[in-house]
Amino acid sequence: MEARRIGVDVGGTFTDVALSLDGEIVTAKVPSTADQSEGVIAGIETACAEAGVDPERVDEFSHAMTVSVNALLEENGARTALVTTEGFRDVLEIGRQERPSLYDLDAEKPTPLVPRRRRFEVSERATTEGVERPVDDGEVRSIAERVRETDAESVAVSLLHAYAHPENETRVAEVLREELDVPVSASNEVLAEFREYERTSTTVVDAYVRPAIDRYVGRLTERARDLGLPQPQIMQANGGITDADAVRRNAVTTVLSGPAAGVVGASAMAGGGDDADGREGLVTFDMGGTSSDVSLVRDGEVERTTTGVINERPIKTPMVDVETVGAGGGSIARVDAGGALRIGPRSAGADPGPACYGRGGTEPTVTDANLVLGYIGSSTSLGGDLSLDEDGAFDALAGLAEEAGLAGPLEAARGVHRVANANMTRAIRSVTVERGHDPRTFGLVAFGGAGPMHAIAIADGLDIDRIVIPRASGVLSAYGLLAADEKRDAVRTHQRPLADVDPDDVDAVYDALSEELLTEVSDRDAAAVRHAADLRYAGQSFELTVDVERPFDAANARERFDAAHEAAYGYRADEPIDLVNCRVTATVARDAPPVAYAADGDPLSGSREAVFAGEVRETPVYERGRLAPQHAGERSPIEGPAVVEGDESTVVVPPGWGVRVRGDGALIAEVSDA
């Protein structure tokens, strides 16, 4: 019997659930809660009741959350202390000496997560060659007492060159753990990689979010146990799941948990089908309640990076390469000081939510605008039993229209819709045009509660002529949790000219990292191990990551780097190359659960007035689950203008576009030949 899997993704407005059961996918969408674990359990109970299955019969439980990223965005993480090498107390403030805005004399850098009064120096010194001055246990115990007096809730330890020789840092962390009853994050355990600022920043972020992650995962695990569920597996930023204990030890890996799950789901559900046409890749577009996330899938592989920035703070950890903008269904529209209409980043969230939720919200949001424009029907239910208040939406948009000097609610709604689309178009350009990719050679995968509603208008502006809207697109991040592999990463700096590398030394590093990961995965024998290296031309300040062969072959590594550099920057150079970091990824593959699709009944459910190109038009409304599949090349049965409503999302089809259904239930939107 197929394993029963359940995936739950927490968003800013809704918590999404996907339950795989005997070839069927049962979905649910419930409002997110202040304590995210409450909404998670409520969503699981809703999906299990819909499927008629007892939660105790679920075999696997995977979860994506926003606890860590919320702590960083809202700056309400733990009171964190930092212990660092004498003379390096101010690394967090000095950073790279980059100005946030080059020509703004009043620009300010973000306040460090650790204030200066909670940064402590220890007299020690290590170089890349070894330890020159060992730590004194008595000094560390004295520092521990001073840390205790600050009421710190966690401690980060980042000593100079601990990535190469961690002996001093390891001892400092051991003493602090003996003396203090708070979690201690050591940089050599979080990021064994050079560059002091980024390594310290990442370690501080880990310590800053670790107590919140520990508490949350503990509550969730306990509530899951009470419901008879297995221990949750957690989605990491790298697009792979791992066990709950692992993320409690290394919390920074959860910073982009939810967006990563969405990209994995989009790749799993949109990449195949009966009409694959060899495009360069896919642009994934996930629009939820608070933000929109954009990423690329090329050659069947999710694009990944090792560096990200959240709230202007650098984080180095393997992660899905996602561009995020503060434009979601709950994003609040406003008029700025110059009289221009702006969207986000502030969101109405789930409580009180948009004005149309009827829960006390009065500020205009993107969802309110879509209701006023007729893209969402006033009788539509969101998140299960959430009915919409049309009058509330019109009142909110009327207030915005008055403030902006627009003709009325309809004109304000059109403005909100256009500005939101422009914001998301810029995000797509940033991952395509600005990186040397032509968006016209990509398909667009639209998902999230609001993504399919805006996708065609955005694609039109980018000259993208095909959009895939997977089945269960409104909860695709939850499906991504069911399709995600188990994945663990490790890195170690091994910096030297490639021409001088001893292959045996490099292989020894890879062997040590591989063994470290293989002892942690759930099934050592089933794990596939991937080896990669960060390389650069001598004198460059950035690296490119390329896969390498084992045993290590410097000539082959050079050829792969030259090719990668030419693909990324348009040229290769006859210059020496430096090996910088060795990377290993261990993956235990899981098969994506099958999605069965069968249509029944008349898909046309009625019509309503909707606005297209400034004109109010009577628009047919179709029920997505009743649309019969067509083969590639057949004429689209639905021509715009039209609205296609599903259980978790709505597709808006403007004039000039048509929609058909793929065999697996995915909608394919294409420029119409009519």
C-alpha positions as CSV (number, residue, x, y, z in Angstrom):
1,M,0.0,0.0,0.0
2,E,1.2,3.5,-0.9
3,A,2.5,5.4,2.2
4,R,0.0,8.0,3.4
5,R,1.8,11.4,3.5
6,I,0.7,14.7,4.7
7,G,2.4,18.0,4.0
8,V,1.6,21.3,5.7
9,D,2.9,24.7,4.7
10,V,2.3,27.8,6.9
11,G,1.8,31.1,5.0
12,G,1.2,34.6,6.2
13,T,-2.6,34.3,5.7
14,F,-3.4,30.6,5.2
15,T,-2.1,27.3,6.3
16,D,-2.1,24.8,3.4
17,V,-2.5,21.0,3.6
18,A,-2.0,18.2,1.0
19,L,-2.7,14.6,1.9
20,S,-1.6,11.8,-0.4
21,L,-3.9,8.9,0.0
22,D,-4.2,5.9,-2.4
23,G,-3.3,7.9,-5.5
24,E,-5.5,10.8,-4.6
25,I,-4.5,14.3,-3.3
26,V,-6.9,15.7,-0.7
27,T,-6.3,19.4,0.1
28,A,-7.3,21.8,2.8
29,K,-6.7,25.5,3.5
30,V,-7.3,27.1,6.9
31,P,-6.4,30.5,8.4
32,S,-3.0,30.7,9.9
33,T,-2.8,31.3,13.6
34,A,-0.5,33.3,15.9
35,D,0.9,30.0,17.2
36,Q,1.5,28.3,13.9
37,S,1.3,24.8,15.3
38,E,-2.4,25.4,16.2
39,G,-3.2,26.1,12.5
40,V,-1.1,23.2,11.4
41,I,-3.1,20.7,13.5
42,A,-6.4,22.3,12.5
43,G,-5.5,21.9,8.9
44,I,-4.5,18.3,9.3
45,E,-7.7,17.5,11.1
46,T,-9.7,19.2,8.3
47,A,-7.9,17.3,5.5
48,C,-8.1,14.0,7.3
49,A,-11.9,14.5,7.9
50,E,-12.3,15.3,4.2
51,A,-10.5,12.1,3.3
52,G,-12.2,10.0,5.9
53,V,-8.9,8.9,7.4
54,D,-7.8,8.8,11.0
55,P,-4.7,11.0,11.6
56,E,-3.1,7.9,13.3
57,R,-3.0,6.2,9.9
58,V,-0.8,8.9,8.4
59,D,2.7,7.5,7.8
60,E,4.7,10.6,7.0
61,F,4.3,14.3,8.1
62,S,6.3,17.0,6.4
63,H,6.2,20.7,7.3
64,A,7.3,24.1,6.1
65,M,7.1,27.1,8.3
66,T,7.9,30.8,8.6
67,V,9.0,31.0,12.2
68,S,12.6,31.9,11.5
69,V,12.0,34.3,8.7
70,N,9.3,36.1,10.7
71,A,11.7,36.5,13.6
72,L,14.2,38.1,11.3
73,L,11.7,40.4,9.5
74,E,9.9,41.4,12.7
75,E,13.2,41.5,14.7
76,N,11.7,39.7,17.6
77,G,14.1,36.8,18.0
78,A,16.1,35.8,21.0
79,R,18.3,38.2,23.0
80,T,21.6,37.0,21.6
81,A,25.2,37.4,22.8
82,L,28.2,37.0,20.6
83,V,31.6,35.7,21.7
84,T,34.4,36.5,19.3
85,T,38.1,36.9,18.9
86,E,39.7,39.9,20.7
87,G,39.7,42.8,18.3
88,F,36.8,41.6,16.2
89,R,33.9,42.7,18.4
90,D,32.5,45.0,15.7
91,V,32.5,42.8,12.7
92,L,28.7,42.8,12.5
93,E,28.6,46.6,12.2
94,I,31.6,47.0,10.0
95,G,30.4,44.3,7.6
96,R,31.6,45.0,4.0
97,Q,31.5,48.7,4.5
98,E,28.8,48.9,1.9
99,R,26.3,51.7,1.9
100,P,22.6,50.7,1.7
101,S,22.1,53.5,-0.8
102,L,25.2,55.0,-2.4
103,Y,23.9,58.5,-2.9
104,D,21.7,58.8,0.2
105,L,23.6,60.7,2.9
106,D,21.0,59.7,5.5
107,A,20.9,56.0,4.7
108,E,21.3,53.8,7.7
109,K,22.4,50.2,8.0
110,P,20.2,47.8,9.9
111,T,20.7,47.6,13.6
112,P,22.9,44.5,14.4
113,L,21.0,41.6,15.9
114,V,23.5,41.6,18.8
115,P,24.0,45.1,20.4
116,R,27.5,46.0,21.4
117,R,26.9,45.5,25.1
118,R,26.2,41.8,24.4
119,R,29.4,41.2,22.4
120,F,32.4,39.7,24.2
121,E,36.0,39.2,23.2
122,V,38.2,36.3,24.1
123,S,42.0,36.3,24.1
124,E,42.8,33.6,21.6
125,R,44.2,33.4,18.1
126,A,44.2,30.9,15.3
127,T,45.4,31.3,11.7
128,T,44.9,29.3,8.6
129,E,48.0,27.4,9.6
130,G,47.0,26.4,13.1
131,V,46.3,27.6,16.7
132,E,48.8,30.2,17.9
133,R,47.2,31.1,21.3
134,P,44.9,28.6,22.9
135,V,41.9,29.7,25.0
136,D,42.0,30.0,28.7
137,D,39.0,28.2,30.4
138,G,39.0,30.6,33.3
139,E,38.6,33.6,30.9
140,V,35.7,31.8,29.1
141,R,34.0,31.1,32.4
142,S,34.3,34.8,33.3
143,I,32.7,35.7,30.0
144,A,29.9,33.2,30.7
145,E,29.2,35.1,33.9
146,R,29.0,38.4,32.0
147,V,26.8,36.8,29.4
148,R,24.5,35.6,32.2
149,E,24.2,39.1,33.6
150,T,22.8,40.4,30.2
151,D,19.9,37.9,30.4
152,A,20.9,36.5,27.0
153,E,18.7,33.7,25.6
154,S,21.2,32.3,23.2
155,V,24.9,32.7,22.4
156,A,26.8,32.8,19.1
157,V,30.5,31.9,19.0
158,S,32.5,33.0,16.0
159,L,36.3,33.0,16.3
160,L,38.8,34.0,13.7
161,H,39.7,31.3,11.3
162,A,37.6,28.7,13.2
163,Y,36.6,27.2,9.8
164,A,40.2,26.0,9.3
165,H,41.2,25.2,12.9
166,P,38.1,25.0,15.2
167,E,39.9,23.8,18.3
168,N,39.6,27.1,20.2
169,E,36.1,27.7,19.1
170,T,35.0,24.2,20.1
171,R,36.5,24.6,23.5
172,V,34.8,28.0,24.0
173,A,31.4,26.5,23.0
174,E,31.9,23.6,25.4
175,V,32.6,25.8,28.4
176,L,29.7,28.1,27.6
177,R,27.4,25.1,27.3
178,E,28.7,23.9,30.7
179,E,28.1,27.3,32.4
180,L,25.0,28.5,30.7
181,D,21.5,27.1,30.3
182,V,21.0,28.6,26.9
183,P,21.6,27.3,23.3
184,V,25.1,28.0,21.9
185,S,25.8,28.2,18.2
186,A,29.4,27.7,17.1
187,S,30.4,28.9,13.6
188,N,32.3,25.8,12.8
189,E,29.1,23.8,13.3
190,V,26.9,26.2,11.5
191,L,29.2,27.3,8.6
192,A,32.7,26.0,8.3
193,E,33.5,28.5,5.6
194,F,35.8,31.5,5.3
195,R,34.8,35.2,5.2
196,E,34.5,36.5,8.8
197,Y,31.5,38.8,8.3
198,E,29.3,36.4,6.5
199,R,30.3,33.5,8.8
200,T,29.6,35.6,12.0
201,S,26.3,36.9,10.6
202,T,25.1,33.5,9.7
203,T,26.1,32.1,13.1
204,V,24.3,35.0,14.9
205,V,21.2,34.4,12.8
206,D,21.2,30.8,13.8
207,A,21.5,31.8,17.5
208,Y,18.9,34.5,17.1
209,V,16.2,32.2,15.7
210,R,17.2,29.0,17.5
211,P,15.1,29.4,20.7
212,A,12.0,30.2,18.7
213,I,12.6,27.2,16.4
214,D,13.2,24.9,19.3
215,R,10.0,26.0,21.1
216,Y,7.9,25.8,18.0
217,V,9.2,22.4,16.8
218,G,8.8,21.1,20.4
219,R,5.2,22.3,20.5
220,L,4.4,20.9,17.1
221,T,6.0,17.5,17.8
222,E,4.0,17.2,21.0
223,R,0.7,18.2,19.3
224,A,1.5,15.8,16.5
225,R,2.1,13.0,19.0
226,D,-1.2,13.7,20.7
227,L,-3.0,13.4,17.4
228,G,-1.2,10.1,16.6
229,L,1.0,11.6,13.9
230,P,4.6,10.7,13.3
231,Q,7.3,13.2,14.2
232,P,7.4,16.1,11.7
233,Q,10.1,16.3,9.0
234,I,11.0,19.9,8.3
235,M,11.6,21.6,5.0
236,Q,15.0,23.4,4.8
237,A,16.0,26.3,2.7
238,N,17.9,23.9,0.4
239,G,14.7,22.3,-0.8
240,G,15.1,19.1,1.1
241,I,13.5,17.8,4.3
242,T,15.2,16.6,7.4
243,D,14.3,15.5,10.9
244,A,13.0,17.9,13.5
245,D,16.0,17.4,15.8
246,A,18.4,18.4,13.0
247,V,16.7,21.8,12.5
248,R,16.6,22.4,16.3
249,R,20.4,22.1,16.2
250,N,20.9,24.1,13.0
251,A,18.0,26.5,12.9
252,V,19.4,28.8,10.2
253,T,18.6,26.1,7.6
254,T,14.9,26.9,7.9
255,V,15.0,30.6,6.8
256,L,13.2,30.0,3.4
257,S,11.4,26.8,4.3
258,G,8.0,27.7,2.7
259,P,9.3,29.2,-0.6
260,A,11.6,26.3,-1.1
261,A,8.7,23.8,-0.8
262,G,6.8,25.7,-3.4
263,V,9.6,25.6,-5.9
264,V,10.1,21.9,-5.3
265,G,6.3,21.3,-5.8
266,A,6.3,23.4,-9.0
267,S,9.2,21.5,-10.5
268,A,7.6,18.1,-9.6
269,M,4.2,18.9,-11.0
270,A,4.9,21.3,-13.9
271,G,7.9,20.0,-15.6
272,G,6.4,17.0,-17.4
273,G,3.1,16.2,-19.0
274,D,2.2,15.5,-22.6
275,D,3.3,18.8,-24.1
276,A,6.9,19.3,-22.9
277,D,8.5,21.5,-25.6
278,G,12.1,21.8,-24.7
279,R,12.0,25.3,-23.3
280,E,15.0,26.6,-21.5
281,G,13.3,26.2,-18.2
282,L,10.5,27.3,-15.9
283,V,9.9,30.5,-13.9
284,T,8.1,29.6,-10.7
285,F,5.7,32.2,-9.4
286,D,4.2,31.7,-6.0
287,M,1.9,34.5,-4.8
288,G,0.5,34.0,-1.3
289,G,-1.1,36.2,1.2
290,T,1.9,38.3,2.3
291,S,4.5,38.0,-0.5
292,S,5.4,36.7,-3.9
293,D,8.3,34.3,-4.5
294,V,10.0,33.8,-7.9
295,S,12.6,31.3,-8.8
296,L,14.0,29.3,-11.8
297,V,14.0,25.6,-12.7
298,R,16.6,24.9,-15.5
299,D,17.4,21.5,-17.0
300,G,15.0,19.9,-14.6
301,E,17.0,21.2,-11.6
302,V,15.8,23.8,-9.1
303,E,18.2,26.8,-9.1
304,R,20.1,27.0,-5.8
305,T,22.5,29.4,-4.2
306,T,24.7,29.5,-1.1
307,T,24.1,33.1,-0.1
308,G,20.9,35.0,0.7
309,V,20.0,38.3,2.4
310,I,17.0,38.6,4.7
311,N,16.1,42.0,6.1
312,E,19.5,43.3,4.9
313,R,21.4,40.6,6.8
314,P,23.6,38.1,4.9
315,I,23.0,34.4,5.4
316,K,25.3,31.7,3.9
317,T,23.6,28.4,3.8
318,P,22.5,26.2,0.8
319,M,19.1,27.5,-0.3
320,V,16.7,27.5,-3.2
321,D,17.5,30.7,-5.1
322,V,14.3,32.7,-4.5
323,E,13.5,36.4,-5.1
324,T,10.8,37.7,-2.8
325,V,8.7,40.9,-3.1
326,G,6.2,42.1,-0.6
327,A,3.1,41.8,-2.8
328,G,0.6,39.2,-1.9
329,G,-3.2,38.9,-1.6
330,G,-3.1,40.5,1.8
331,S,-0.6,43.3,0.9
332,I,-2.0,46.7,1.9
333,A,-2.3,49.5,-0.7
334,R,-1.4,53.0,0.2
335,V,-0.6,56.4,-1.2
336,D,3.0,57.5,-0.5
337,A,4.2,61.1,0.3
338,G,4.6,61.8,-3.4
339,G,1.0,60.8,-4.2
340,A,2.0,57.5,-5.9
341,L,0.1,54.3,-5.3
342,R,2.2,51.6,-3.5
343,I,1.6,48.0,-2.5
344,G,3.1,46.3,0.6
345,P,5.3,45.3,2.2
346,R,2.8,45.6,5.1
347,S,0.2,42.9,5.0
348,A,-3.2,42.5,6.6
349,G,-2.3,38.9,7.4
350,A,-4.9,36.4,8.5
351,D,-6.2,38.5,11.3
352,P,-7.9,40.8,10.7
353,G,-7.1,40.1,7.0
354,P,-8.4,42.1,4.0
355,A,-11.5,44.2,4.4
356,C,-13.5,41.6,2.4
357,Y,-12.9,39.0,5.1
358,G,-15.3,40.8,7.4
359,R,-13.1,40.4,10.4
360,G,-12.5,44.0,11.2
361,G,-10.0,44.9,8.5
362,T,-10.5,48.3,6.9
363,E,-7.4,48.9,4.8
364,P,-7.5,48.1,1.1
365,T,-5.6,45.0,-0.1
366,V,-4.8,43.3,-3.4
367,T,-7.6,40.7,-2.5
368,D,-10.1,43.5,-2.1
369,A,-9.1,44.9,-5.5
370,N,-9.6,41.5,-7.1
371,L,-13.1,41.2,-5.6
372,V,-14.0,44.7,-6.8
373,L,-12.7,43.9,-10.3
374,G,-14.9,40.7,-10.4
375,Y,-12.0,38.3,-10.5
376,I,-13.2,36.8,-7.3
377,G,-16.9,36.3,-6.8
378,S,-18.7,37.6,-3.8
379,S,-20.1,34.1,-3.2
380,T,-16.6,32.5,-3.4
381,S,-15.4,30.9,-0.2
382,L,-11.7,31.2,0.7
383,G,-10.0,28.9,3.1
384,G,-12.9,26.6,3.6
385,D,-15.7,28.5,5.4
386,L,-14.4,32.1,4.8
387,S,-17.1,34.0,2.9
388,L,-16.4,37.4,1.4
389,D,-17.8,40.9,2.3
390,E,-18.2,42.7,-1.0
391,D,-19.3,46.0,0.7
392,G,-16.3,45.9,2.9
393,A,-14.0,45.7,-0.1
394,F,-15.8,48.5,-2.0
395,D,-15.6,50.8,1.1
396,A,-11.8,50.1,1.5
397,L,-11.2,50.9,-2.1
398,A,-13.4,54.0,-2.0
399,G,-11.2,55.4,0.8
400,L,-8.1,54.7,-1.3
401,A,-9.6,56.3,-4.3
402,E,-10.4,59.5,-2.4
403,E,-6.8,59.6,-1.0
404,A,-5.3,59.0,-4.4
405,G,-7.6,61.3,-6.3
406,L,-9.1,58.5,-8.4
407,A,-12.6,58.4,-9.8
408,G,-13.9,55.6,-7.5
409,P,-13.4,52.1,-6.1
410,L,-13.2,50.5,-9.6
411,E,-10.4,52.9,-10.7
412,A,-8.6,52.3,-7.4
413,A,-8.9,48.6,-7.8
414,R,-7.4,48.7,-11.3
415,G,-4.5,50.8,-10.0
416,V,-3.8,48.3,-7.2
417,H,-3.9,45.4,-9.6
418,R,-1.5,47.1,-12.0
419,V,1.0,48.1,-9.3
420,A,0.9,44.7,-7.8
421,N,1.6,43.1,-11.2
422,A,4.4,45.6,-11.9
423,N,6.1,44.6,-8.6
424,M,5.9,41.0,-9.5
425,T,7.1,41.5,-13.0
426,R,10.2,43.3,-11.7
427,A,10.9,40.2,-9.5
428,I,10.7,37.9,-12.5
429,R,13.0,40.2,-14.5
430,S,15.5,40.1,-11.7
431,V,15.9,36.3,-12.0
432,T,15.8,36.2,-15.8
433,V,16.8,39.3,-17.7
434,E,19.2,40.5,-15.0
435,R,20.9,37.1,-15.0
436,G,21.2,36.8,-18.8
437,H,18.1,34.7,-19.4
438,D,15.4,35.6,-22.0
439,P,12.0,35.1,-20.2
440,R,10.4,34.4,-23.6
441,T,12.2,31.1,-23.7
442,F,10.8,30.0,-20.3
443,G,7.4,28.8,-19.3
444,L,5.7,30.3,-16.2
445,V,4.4,28.1,-13.4
446,A,1.8,29.9,-11.3
447,F,0.7,28.8,-7.9
448,G,-0.2,30.0,-4.4
449,G,-3.6,31.2,-3.4
450,A,-3.3,34.4,-5.6
451,G,-0.7,33.4,-8.2
452,P,-3.0,32.0,-11.0
453,M,-5.2,35.1,-10.7
454,H,-2.3,37.4,-11.7
455,A,-0.1,35.1,-13.8
456,I,-1.5,35.6,-17.3
457,A,-1.4,39.4,-17.0
458,I,2.2,39.2,-15.8
459,A,3.3,36.8,-18.5
460,D,1.7,39.0,-21.1
461,G,3.9,41.9,-20.1
462,L,7.0,39.6,-20.3
463,D,6.1,38.0,-23.7
464,I,5.9,34.6,-22.0
465,D,3.4,32.7,-24.1
466,R,2.7,29.6,-21.9
467,I,1.7,29.2,-18.3
468,V,1.3,26.0,-16.3
469,I,-1.1,26.1,-13.4
470,P,-0.7,22.7,-11.6
471,R,-3.6,20.9,-10.0
472,A,-4.0,22.0,-6.3
473,S,-2.0,25.1,-7.3
474,G,-3.4,27.0,-4.3
475,V,-1.6,24.5,-1.9
476,L,1.3,23.6,-4.1
477,S,3.9,24.3,-1.4
478,A,2.2,21.7,0.7
479,Y,2.4,19.2,-2.2
480,G,6.1,20.1,-2.6
481,L,6.6,18.8,0.9
482,L,5.3,15.4,-0.3
483,A,7.6,15.4,-3.3
484,A,10.8,16.7,-1.5
485,D,13.8,14.5,-1.1
486,E,15.6,14.2,2.2
487,K,18.7,16.4,1.9
488,R,21.7,17.4,4.0
489,D,24.6,19.6,3.1
490,A,28.1,20.2,4.4
491,V,30.9,22.6,3.4
492,R,34.5,23.2,4.3
493,T,36.9,25.8,3.1
494,H,40.0,24.3,1.5
495,Q,41.6,27.3,-0.2
496,R,44.6,27.0,-2.5
497,P,45.5,27.4,-6.2
498,L,44.0,24.6,-8.2
499,A,47.3,24.0,-9.9
500,D,48.9,23.2,-6.5
501,V,46.1,21.0,-5.2
502,D,47.0,17.6,-3.9
503,P,44.1,15.4,-5.1
504,D,44.5,13.1,-2.1
505,D,44.1,16.0,0.3
506,V,40.9,17.1,-1.5
507,D,39.5,13.6,-1.5
508,A,40.2,13.4,2.2
509,V,38.1,16.5,2.8
510,Y,35.3,15.0,0.7
511,D,35.5,11.7,2.4
512,A,35.2,13.4,5.9
513,L,32.2,15.5,4.8
514,S,30.5,12.6,3.2
515,E,30.9,10.4,6.2
516,E,29.5,13.2,8.4
517,L,26.4,13.4,6.3
518,L,25.9,9.7,5.8
519,T,25.8,9.2,9.6
520,E,22.9,11.6,9.7
521,V,20.6,10.5,6.9
522,S,17.7,8.2,7.5
523,D,19.0,5.5,5.1
524,R,22.7,5.4,4.5
525,D,22.5,2.8,1.8
526,A,19.9,4.7,-0.2
527,A,21.7,8.0,-0.1
528,A,23.2,9.5,-3.2
529,V,26.3,11.7,-2.5
530,R,27.1,14.7,-4.7
531,H,30.5,16.5,-4.6
532,A,31.0,20.1,-5.7
533,A,33.6,22.8,-5.4
534,D,33.5,26.6,-5.2
535,L,36.1,27.9,-7.7
536,R,37.1,31.3,-9.0
537,Y,39.7,32.9,-11.2
538,A,42.6,34.2,-9.1
539,G,41.8,37.7,-7.9
540,Q,38.1,37.4,-8.2
541,S,36.0,38.0,-5.0
542,F,33.2,35.6,-5.9
543,E,33.0,31.9,-6.7
544,L,30.9,29.6,-8.8
545,T,29.9,26.1,-7.6
546,V,30.5,23.2,-10.0
547,D,30.1,19.5,-9.6
548,V,33.4,17.6,-9.5
549,E,34.5,14.0,-10.1
550,R,35.8,11.5,-7.5
551,P,38.7,10.9,-7.3
552,F,39.3,14.6,-7.6
553,D,40.6,15.7,-11.0
554,A,41.9,19.3,-11.2
555,A,41.9,19.4,-15.0
556,N,38.2,18.3,-15.2
557,A,37.3,20.8,-12.4
558,R,38.9,23.6,-14.4
559,E,37.0,22.6,-17.6
560,R,33.7,22.6,-15.7
561,F,34.4,25.9,-14.1
562,D,35.4,27.6,-17.4
563,A,32.2,26.3,-19.0
564,A,30.1,27.6,-16.0
565,H,31.8,30.9,-16.0
566,E,31.2,31.3,-19.7
567,A,27.5,30.4,-19.3
568,A,27.1,32.9,-16.5
569,Y,29.2,35.8,-17.7
570,G,29.8,35.3,-21.4
571,Y,33.5,34.5,-21.4
572,R,36.2,32.2,-20.0
573,A,39.7,33.4,-19.1
574,D,43.2,32.0,-19.4
575,E,43.9,32.7,-15.8
576,P,44.9,30.6,-12.8
577,I,42.0,29.2,-10.8
578,D,41.6,28.9,-7.0
579,L,39.8,26.1,-5.2
580,V,38.0,27.8,-2.3
581,N,35.4,25.4,-0.8
582,C,34.5,21.7,-0.9
583,R,30.8,20.9,-0.8
584,V,28.9,17.7,-0.3
585,T,25.2,17.0,-0.5
586,A,23.7,13.7,0.6
587,T,20.2,13.0,-0.8
588,V,17.7,10.2,0.0
589,A,15.3,10.4,-2.9
590,R,11.5,10.1,-2.5
591,D,9.0,9.6,-5.3
592,A,6.5,12.3,-5.8
593,P,3.0,10.9,-5.0
594,P,0.8,10.4,-8.1
595,V,-2.0,12.8,-8.8
596,A,-5.1,11.3,-10.4
597,Y,-7.5,13.5,-12.4
598,A,-11.0,12.8,-13.7
599,A,-13.5,15.4,-14.8
600,D,-17.3,15.0,-14.5
601,G,-20.2,17.3,-15.3
602,D,-20.8,20.7,-17.0
603,P,-17.8,23.0,-16.2
604,L,-19.8,26.2,-16.9
605,S,-21.1,27.4,-13.5
606,G,-22.4,30.9,-14.4
607,S,-21.1,34.3,-15.2
608,R,-20.4,37.7,-13.6
609,E,-19.1,41.1,-14.5
610,A,-15.4,41.5,-14.5
611,V,-13.0,44.2,-15.7
612,F,-10.6,43.7,-18.6
613,A,-8.6,46.5,-20.2
614,G,-10.7,49.0,-18.4
615,E,-14.0,47.6,-19.7
616,V,-16.6,45.8,-17.7
617,R,-17.6,42.6,-19.4
618,E,-20.0,39.8,-18.6
619,T,-17.6,36.9,-18.1
620,P,-18.3,33.2,-18.0
621,V,-17.2,31.3,-14.9
622,Y,-16.0,27.7,-15.0
623,E,-15.5,25.1,-12.3
624,R,-12.0,23.8,-12.7
625,G,-12.6,20.3,-11.4
626,R,-15.1,19.7,-14.3
627,L,-12.9,20.6,-17.2
628,A,-12.0,17.6,-19.3
629,P,-8.4,17.1,-20.5
630,Q,-7.2,17.9,-24.0
631,H,-4.1,16.9,-25.8
632,A,-1.3,19.3,-26.9
633,G,-2.2,21.0,-30.1
634,E,-5.9,20.8,-29.6
635,R,-7.8,24.1,-29.6
636,S,-8.3,25.5,-26.1
637,P,-11.9,24.9,-25.0
638,I,-11.9,28.1,-22.9
639,E,-11.1,31.5,-24.6
640,G,-10.7,34.7,-22.6
641,P,-12.3,36.6,-21.1
642,A,-13.1,33.9,-18.5
643,V,-12.7,33.0,-14.9
644,V,-11.8,29.4,-13.8
645,E,-12.5,28.7,-10.1
646,G,-10.9,25.9,-8.1
647,D,-11.0,24.9,-4.5
648,E,-7.9,26.9,-3.5
649,S,-7.3,29.4,-6.3
650,T,-8.9,31.2,-9.2
651,V,-7.5,31.6,-12.8
652,V,-8.3,34.9,-14.6
653,V,-8.1,34.5,-18.4
654,P,-8.0,37.9,-20.2
655,P,-8.9,38.3,-23.9
656,G,-6.3,36.9,-26.2
657,W,-5.5,33.9,-24.1
658,G,-7.0,30.4,-24.0
659,V,-6.9,27.6,-21.4
660,R,-6.9,23.8,-21.8
661,V,-6.4,21.0,-19.3
662,R,-3.5,18.6,-19.4
663,G,-3.9,14.9,-18.6
664,D,-2.7,15.3,-15.0
665,G,-5.2,18.1,-14.3
666,A,-2.8,21.0,-14.8
667,L,-4.2,24.0,-16.7
668,I,-2.2,25.2,-19.7
669,A,-2.8,28.8,-20.6
670,E,-1.5,29.9,-24.0
671,V,-1.8,32.9,-26.3
672,S,-4.9,32.3,-28.3
673,D,-4.8,31.8,-32.1
674,A,-8.3,33.4,-32.3
